[in-house]
Amino acid sequence: MTTQAKTLSNEEQNTMGFREGLVASVPIAIGFLPIAITFGVIAKAAELTLTQALAMSLFVFAGASQFVGVNLIVLGVPFAEIVLTTFFLNFRHFLMSSFLATKFLPMSKTMLAVVGFGITDETFSMASIKDGKLSGQFMLGLNFLAYSAWASGTALGVLLATGIPASVQASMGIALYAMFIGLLVPNMKKSFKIAIVAISAGIANTVLSQFLSIGWSIIGATLIGAIVGTLLSDSGHSSII
């Protein structure tokens, strides 16, 4: 009876389409809006135009990397270093996409590319907990609403920043650090390994920044943190990073 119910559940999941994806994405979109508005304000403070800030959200669509990218632009970091830094920050998307590909119903390469572009940490989490196979239409709905919320929030933030004093705009850059701390600290409390990785990366960045530019020191610290995480994962302990 349980097996039959599970089979029916999987079949129901297989029929989920664009509308079901939109519904599943509502909590993500609600969470994206305030962060995107903050990004828009920070982008305006960095003297990016509405077109430039919106283009970053439309074509990059990577929240943490966009915050880092804007800060690096303000600091005058060379273009190549900004590209490499955001590449390494987003490298996890290769792993997330590879995992989700095993849950997809057959779809064309074009559909896979479109779906892959829209995957974020949040949409990945939502999709990965769904039972059964996922259709391309469901993923499009899931990604579309989140994407729309992020882009519209960015535009709204830039427009709102027009009436905010420059000093207040600049101070909102603290939102980047607050966001990272909010994501990192709870996980550090749960996992000693995560704490070690974070501390290792922090120390590495502090040391490397004495000899390298900001962009390269972040890249080096990211790689060192990844190496430490890999070594800890292979150490034979049961907890997972």
Solvent accessible surface area in square Angstrom, and as a share of the most:
residue,aa,sasa,rsa
1,M,195,0.87
2,T,113,0.66
3,T,105,0.61
4,Q,111,0.49
5,A,55,0.43
6,K,137,0.58
7,T,65,0.38
8,L,93,0.46
9,S,37,0.24
10,N,47,0.24
11,E,90,0.41
12,E,118,0.53
13,Q,37,0.16
14,N,50,0.26
15,T,111,0.65
16,M,26,0.12
17,G,18,0.18
18,F,80,0.33
19,R,170,0.62
20,E,67,0.30
21,G,0,0.00
22,L,49,0.24
23,V,90,0.52
24,A,15,0.11
25,S,0,0.00
26,V,67,0.39
27,P,84,0.53
28,I,15,0.08
29,A,10,0.08
30,I,114,0.58
31,G,35,0.34
32,F,16,0.07
33,L,70,0.35
34,P,77,0.48
35,I,64,0.33
36,A,0,0.00
37,I,43,0.22
38,T,20,0.12
39,F,0,0.00
40,G,0,0.00
41,V,4,0.02
42,I,11,0.06
43,A,0,0.00
44,K,71,0.30
45,A,37,0.29
46,A,19,0.15
47,E,152,0.68
48,L,18,0.09
49,T,74,0.43
50,L,69,0.34
51,T,105,0.61
52,Q,98,0.44
53,A,0,0.00
54,L,51,0.25
55,A,34,0.26
56,M,35,0.16
57,S,0,0.00
58,L,55,0.27
59,F,154,0.64
60,V,70,0.40
61,F,12,0.05
62,A,12,0.09
63,G,24,0.23
64,A,27,0.21
65,S,2,0.01
66,Q,1,0.01
67,F,3,0.01
68,V,17,0.10
69,G,4,0.03
70,V,1,0.00
71,N,38,0.19
72,L,3,0.02
73,I,73,0.37
74,V,94,0.54
75,L,104,0.52
76,G,60,0.58
77,V,16,0.09
78,P,76,0.48
79,F,161,0.67
80,A,61,0.48
81,E,13,0.06
82,I,25,0.13
83,V,69,0.40
84,L,62,0.31
85,T,1,0.01
86,T,25,0.14
87,F,91,0.38
88,F,52,0.22
89,L,49,0.24
90,N,32,0.16
91,F,97,0.41
92,R,89,0.33
93,H,39,0.18
94,F,115,0.48
95,L,125,0.62
96,M,19,0.08
97,S,39,0.25
98,S,73,0.47
99,F,98,0.41
100,L,0,0.00
101,A,54,0.42
102,T,90,0.52
103,K,31,0.13
104,F,24,0.10
105,L,50,0.25
106,P,136,0.86
107,M,40,0.18
108,S,68,0.44
109,K,179,0.76
110,T,99,0.58
111,M,44,0.20
112,L,72,0.36
113,A,67,0.52
114,V,76,0.44
115,V,1,0.00
116,G,30,0.29
117,F,97,0.40
118,G,4,0.04
119,I,5,0.02
120,T,13,0.08
121,D,57,0.29
122,E,77,0.35
123,T,0,0.00
124,F,44,0.18
125,S,59,0.38
126,M,42,0.19
127,A,0,0.00
128,S,32,0.21
129,I,128,0.65
130,K,47,0.20
131,D,80,0.42
132,G,25,0.24
133,K,87,0.37
134,L,0,0.00
135,S,17,0.11
136,G,9,0.09
137,Q,88,0.39
138,F,1,0.00
139,M,0,0.00
140,L,42,0.21
141,G,0,0.00
142,L,0,0.00
143,N,9,0.05
144,F,111,0.46
145,L,50,0.25
146,A,0,0.00
147,Y,58,0.22
148,S,37,0.24
149,A,9,0.07
150,W,8,0.03
151,A,12,0.09
152,S,61,0.39
153,G,0,0.00
154,T,0,0.00
155,A,21,0.16
156,L,80,0.40
157,G,0,0.00
158,V,6,0.03
159,L,104,0.52
160,L,93,0.46
161,A,0,0.00
162,T,102,0.60
163,G,71,0.68
164,I,48,0.24
165,P,85,0.53
166,A,80,0.62
167,S,84,0.54
168,V,69,0.39
169,Q,16,0.07
170,A,70,0.54
171,S,67,0.43
172,M,57,0.25
173,G,15,0.14
174,I,116,0.59
175,A,29,0.22
176,L,8,0.04
177,Y,120,0.46
178,A,58,0.45
179,M,44,0.20
180,F,70,0.29
181,I,103,0.52
182,G,47,0.45
183,L,113,0.56
184,L,72,0.36
185,V,58,0.33
186,P,61,0.38
187,N,65,0.33
188,M,53,0.24
189,K,169,0.71
190,K,171,0.72
191,S,14,0.09
192,F,157,0.65
193,K,12,0.05
194,I,34,0.17
195,A,15,0.12
196,I,53,0.27
197,V,31,0.18
198,A,23,0.18
199,I,91,0.46
200,S,27,0.18
201,A,27,0.21
202,G,38,0.37
203,I,107,0.54
204,A,11,0.08
205,N,55,0.28
206,T,84,0.49
207,V,76,0.44
208,L,41,0.20
209,S,48,0.31
210,Q,130,0.58
211,F,159,0.66
212,L,82,0.41
213,S,50,0.32
214,I,75,0.38
215,G,0,0.00
216,W,101,0.35
217,S,2,0.01
218,I,43,0.22
219,I,8,0.04
220,G,16,0.16
221,A,7,0.05
222,T,41,0.24
223,L,76,0.38
224,I,66,0.34
225,G,5,0.05
226,A,60,0.46
227,I,102,0.52
228,V,32,0.19
229,G,10,0.09
230,T,78,0.45
231,L,117,0.58
232,L,42,0.21
233,S,64,0.41
234,D,112,0.58
235,S,59,0.38
236,G,71,0.68
237,H,125,0.56
238,S,113,0.73
239,S,61,0.39
240,I,153,0.78
241,I,79,0.40
